[in-house]
Amino acid sequence: MYKKILVAYNGTPESQVALRECLRLSLPATTTVHLLAVVSPPPYLLVGEFAAAAVLSVEEGLASEREKMAMELEAGAAMLSVAGLSVTPHLEVGEPVSVIDELANELKVELVIVGHSRHKPLALRWWRGSTDTLLVEKLRCSLLVAFESPG
C-alpha cells in the first residue's frame, strides 16, 4: 500500500476528480497525502521577458492567484481530513509539471494523482502537451490519471 501520495489539486473539475479518486483508494490512516496547488506565473515570466513597468501588476496578479489557490487548497485538505487522512498542503509557484516532478522527488512519494479532461480539444493538448503525458516521462513513481466517470 502507498505510504506517500501527491495529489495535484487546484479546484478545477479535473482536480476534484483526482481528489475523489484518492478517496476511492481506501487508504490506511498511516498514508500521508501531500496536496499540491500550483500557481502558474505568466509564460513571459518563466523566460524572464517582461517590462519593468508590468512587474507591479504581475505581482498583484500572482498574489491574487496565490490567495485563491490557498483557499482551494484548504477546501481540498478539509475533504481529505474528514475522510481520516493525514494531509500536508503545499502551495507552489511555477510550471505545474516541473513543480509536481520536483516535489514528488523531494518527498519521495510513491504515487502521483492528477485529473484529466477529455473535453480539451485534441489540437490544444497536442500543441501545449498534455500534463499527464509529460508527467509520465518525468516522474520516477507511479502516476494515476483520474477521469470523470461517464454519467
Rosetta blueprint (number, residue, H / E / L):
1 M L
2 Y L
3 K L
4 K E
5 I E
6 L E
7 V E
8 A E
9 Y L
10 N L
11 G L
12 T L
13 P H
14 E H
15 S H
16 Q H
17 V H
18 A H
19 L H
20 R H
21 E H
22 C H
23 L H
24 R H
25 L L
26 S L
27 L L
28 P L
29 A L
30 T L
31 T L
32 T E
33 V E
34 H E
35 L E
36 L E
37 A E
38 V E
39 V E
40 S L
41 P L
42 P L
43 P H
44 Y H
45 L H
46 L H
47 V L
48 G L
49 E L
50 F L
51 A L
52 A H
53 A H
54 A H
55 V H
56 L H
57 S H
58 V H
59 E H
60 E H
61 G H
62 L H
63 A H
64 S H
65 E H
66 R H
67 E H
68 K H
69 M H
70 A H
71 M H
72 E H
73 L H
74 E H
75 A H
76 G H
77 A H
78 A H
79 M H
80 L H
81 S H
82 V H
83 A L
84 G L
85 L L
86 S E
87 V E
88 T E
89 P E
90 H E
91 L E
92 E E
93 V E
94 G L
95 E L
96 P H
97 V H
98 S H
99 V H
100 I H
101 D H
102 E H
103 L H
104 A H
105 N H
106 E H
107 L H
108 K L
109 V L
110 E L
111 L E
112 V E
113 I E
114 V E
115 G E
116 H L
117 S L
118 R L
119 H L
120 K L
121 P L
122 L H
123 A H
124 L H
125 R H
126 W H
127 W H
128 R H
129 G L
130 S L
131 T H
132 D H
133 T H
134 L H
135 L H
136 V H
137 E H
138 K H
139 L L
140 R L
141 C L
142 S E
143 L E
144 L E
145 V E
146 A E
147 F L
148 E L
149 S L
150 P L
151 G L
